[in-house]
Amino acid sequence: MSQEKKIIIKDFSFYYGSLQALRNINLNIPSNEIFAIFGPARSGKTTLLKSLNRLTDFIFGSSHTGTILLDGKDIFDPKQNLEQLRRRVGFVFDLPTPLPLSIFENIAYGLRLSGKKQKIFLNENVEKSLRSAALWEEVKDRLHTSALRLSGGQQQRLCLARTLVLEPEVLLLDEPCSGLDPISTSSIEETLIQLKKEYTIILVPHNIQQASRVADRAGFFLNNELLEEGPVYKIFTKPGDKRTEDYVTGRFG
């Protein structure tokens, strides 16, 4: 595994108006690993995820201090091209949101927006991204039917494929298995393990069991702080902080 640092977060704090949502986060995430962010509700997990591709810019009155570096460059630099950043750092939400279009057009939509309209190019890239999201075999014979007819698990993998087709370097996933059945969950987890060969993945897992199954390293968030981070086996079997141990053993949360 490459240990090149893809993302470096330094002294990062985030505020919704006067409410502090993140406190002084320091974290390095290497390339080609799955890093899981876990902890109780409202501990800052999704806020950190959204900060990493500046989705937080849409929130009126929000502000931050500190730095987030992507490949050594500050993502909050005034010269940063936001469209380019969000292509490099793709976000998959907890609830799948397929467009009311065909399966094919859901994937091709982003390519068309960026001016790619050649039929051969679209066909190749739609297939490639559906294969990467482990969905191709299930939908290859009905690409031109409505994406809204897919099951919940298939819709979530479709949204993953829609992100992958834009060739990001980092994938941000906010509880991508929320509300899915065990078979769909297993399928997405297997897909993530394959995808880390090409991508850096930062995951807010559906539960701590999911973090232990798929992540290389994990960070425990409590009261808007990163309390502890390290290899998954250590975090879940020999945590350094009593509060982490209490959480992973189910004493609270």
C-alpha positions in Angstrom: 0.0 0.0 0.0 1.3 3.4 -0.9 1.9 5.6 2.1 1.9 8.9 0.2 -0.3 11.3 2.1 -3.3 12.1 -0.2 -5.0 14.3 2.4 -3.5 16.3 5.3 -5.9 18.0 7.7 -4.2 20.5 10.1 -5.8 22.2 13.1 -9.2 22.2 11.3 -12.2 23.6 13.1 -15.6 24.3 11.5 -18.5 26.5 12.6 -22.2 26.8 11.7 -22.6 30.4 12.7 -21.5 30.4 16.4 -22.0 26.6 16.8 -18.7 24.7 16.6 -19.1 21.5 14.7 -15.4 20.4 14.5 -12.6 21.1 17.0 -9.0 21.2 15.9 -8.9 18.1 13.7 -5.5 16.8 12.8 -5.4 13.8 10.4 -3.3 12.3 7.6 -4.9 10.0 5.0 -2.6 8.1 2.7 -3.5 7.2 -0.9 -5.3 3.9 -1.6 -6.7 3.1 1.8 -10.2 3.1 3.2 -10.4 5.4 6.2 -13.6 5.1 8.3 -14.9 8.0 10.4 -17.2 6.7 13.2 -18.8 7.9 16.3 -22.2 8.9 17.7 -24.7 11.1 15.9 -23.8 14.9 15.7 -20.2 14.3 16.4 -19.0 16.1 13.3 -18.5 13.1 10.9 -20.6 14.4 8.0 -19.3 17.9 8.5 -15.7 16.7 8.0 -16.7 14.7 4.9 -18.5 17.7 3.3 -15.6 20.0 4.2 -13.2 17.7 2.1 -14.8 18.8 -1.2 -16.3 22.1 0.1 -19.9 21.1 0.0 -20.0 23.2 3.2 -19.6 26.3 1.0 -23.4 26.1 0.4 -24.2 26.6 4.1 -24.9 30.2 4.9 -23.0 31.6 7.8 -20.5 28.7 8.0 -16.8 29.3 8.5 -13.6 27.4 9.3 -10.1 27.7 10.6 -7.1 25.5 9.8 -6.1 23.8 6.6 -7.0 20.8 4.4 -4.4 19.8 1.8 -5.1 17.6 -1.2 -1.8 16.4 -2.7 -0.1 19.2 -0.8 -2.3 22.0 -2.0 -4.8 24.0 0.2 -8.4 23.2 -1.0 -9.5 26.5 0.5 -7.0 28.5 -1.6 -9.0 31.4 -3.2 -7.6 30.3 -6.6 -9.0 26.8 -6.1 -11.4 25.7 -9.0 -14.4 24.3 -7.1 -15.7 22.3 -10.1 -12.3 20.7 -10.5 -12.0 20.0 -6.8 -15.4 18.2 -6.7 -14.5 16.1 -9.7 -11.3 15.0 -7.9 -13.1 14.5 -4.6 -16.4 12.8 -5.3 -19.3 12.5 -2.8 -21.8 9.7 -2.5 -24.7 10.5 -0.1 -26.5 8.2 2.2 -29.8 8.2 0.3 -29.4 7.2 -3.4 -30.6 10.0 -5.7 -30.9 8.7 -9.2 -32.0 11.2 -11.8 -35.4 10.5 -13.5 -33.6 9.3 -16.6 -32.4 5.9 -17.9 -29.6 4.0 -16.2 -27.3 4.9 -19.1 -28.2 8.6 -19.0 -27.7 8.8 -15.3 -24.0 7.8 -15.8 -23.5 9.7 -19.1 -25.0 12.9 -17.7 -21.9 14.2 -16.0 -19.8 13.4 -19.1 -22.2 15.2 -21.4 -22.1 18.3 -19.0 -18.3 18.4 -19.4 -18.6 18.4 -23.2 -18.0 14.7 -23.9 -20.6 13.6 -26.4 -19.0 10.9 -28.7 -21.1 7.8 -28.6 -18.2 5.4 -28.4 -16.6 7.3 -25.6 -19.9 7.5 -23.6 -20.6 3.8 -24.2 -17.1 2.7 -23.0 -17.1 4.9 -19.9 -20.7 4.1 -18.8 -19.8 0.4 -19.0 -16.5 0.9 -17.2 -18.0 2.8 -14.3 -20.9 0.3 -14.0 -18.4 -2.5 -13.9 -16.3 -0.6 -11.2 -19.5 -0.2 -9.1 -20.3 -4.0 -9.6 -23.6 -3.2 -11.3 -22.9 -3.9 -15.0 -23.9 -7.6 -15.0 -27.3 -6.7 -13.4 -28.2 -3.9 -15.7 -26.4 -4.4 -19.0 -29.6 -5.6 -20.7 -31.8 -2.7 -19.6 -29.5 0.3 -19.8 -32.3 2.4 -21.4 -34.9 1.7 -18.8 -35.6 4.1 -15.9 -33.1 4.1 -13.1 -36.0 4.7 -10.7 -37.0 1.0 -11.2 -33.8 -0.3 -9.7 -33.7 -1.6 -6.1 -32.3 0.5 -3.3 -29.0 -1.3 -3.4 -28.8 -1.0 -7.1 -29.6 2.7 -7.0 -26.8 3.2 -4.5 -24.3 1.5 -6.7 -25.7 3.5 -9.7 -24.9 6.7 -7.7 -21.4 5.3 -7.0 -20.9 4.6 -10.7 -22.1 8.2 -11.5 -19.4 9.5 -9.3 -16.7 7.1 -10.7 -17.4 8.0 -14.3 -15.9 11.5 -13.6 -12.6 9.7 -12.6 -12.2 11.2 -9.1 -9.1 10.5 -7.0 -10.9 10.5 -3.6 -14.3 9.0 -2.8 -16.3 10.4 0.2 -19.2 8.1 1.3 -21.7 9.1 3.9 -23.4 5.9 5.2 -23.7 4.4 1.7 -25.5 1.3 3.1 -28.0 3.2 5.2 -31.4 1.4 4.8 -30.0 -1.4 2.6 -30.6 -5.1 3.1 -27.6 -7.3 4.1 -27.0 -8.7 0.6 -26.9 -5.2 -0.9 -24.7 -4.0 1.9 -22.3 -6.9 1.3 -22.1 -6.1 -2.4 -21.2 -2.5 -1.8 -18.6 -3.4 0.8 -16.9 -5.9 -1.6 -17.0 -3.1 -4.2 -15.2 -0.7 -1.9 -12.5 -3.1 -1.1 -11.8 -3.5 -4.9 -12.0 0.3 -5.5 -9.3 1.2 -3.0 -6.8 -0.2 -5.5 -7.5 3.0 -7.5 -9.0 5.4 -5.1 -8.6 6.9 -1.6 -11.9 6.2 0.2 -13.2 8.1 3.3 -16.2 6.4 4.7 -18.8 7.2 7.4 -19.9 3.6 7.9 -23.5 2.5 8.6 -22.2 0.9 11.9 -18.9 0.1 13.6 -19.1 -3.5 12.3 -19.0 -2.2 8.8 -15.9 -0.1 9.7 -14.2 -3.2 11.1 -15.0 -5.2 7.9 -13.8 -2.8 5.2 -11.5 -0.1 6.6 -7.7 -0.1 6.9 -7.7 2.7 9.5 -10.4 4.4 11.5 -11.0 7.6 13.5 -13.4 7.9 16.4 -15.2 11.2 16.7 -16.8 12.3 19.9 -18.2 15.8 20.8 -16.9 17.2 17.6 -13.3 16.1 18.2 -11.2 13.3 16.7 -10.5 11.4 19.9 -8.4 8.6 18.5 -7.3 7.2 15.1 -5.2 4.3 13.9 -5.3 0.8 12.3 -8.7 -0.7 12.5 -7.6 -3.8 14.4 -6.0 -1.5 17.1 -9.0 0.8 17.4 -11.5 -2.1 17.8 -9.4 -4.4 20.0 -6.9 -2.2 21.9 -8.1 1.4 21.8 -5.9 3.9 23.6 -8.8 5.9 25.1 -11.4 4.5 27.5 -14.2 6.4 25.7 -13.3 4.7 22.4 -13.5 1.3 24.2 -16.8 2.2 25.8 -18.2 3.1 22.4 -17.0 0.1 20.4 -18.1 -2.3 23.1 -21.6 -0.8 23.1 -21.5 0.9 26.5 -22.9 4.1 25.0 -23.9 5.5 21.6 
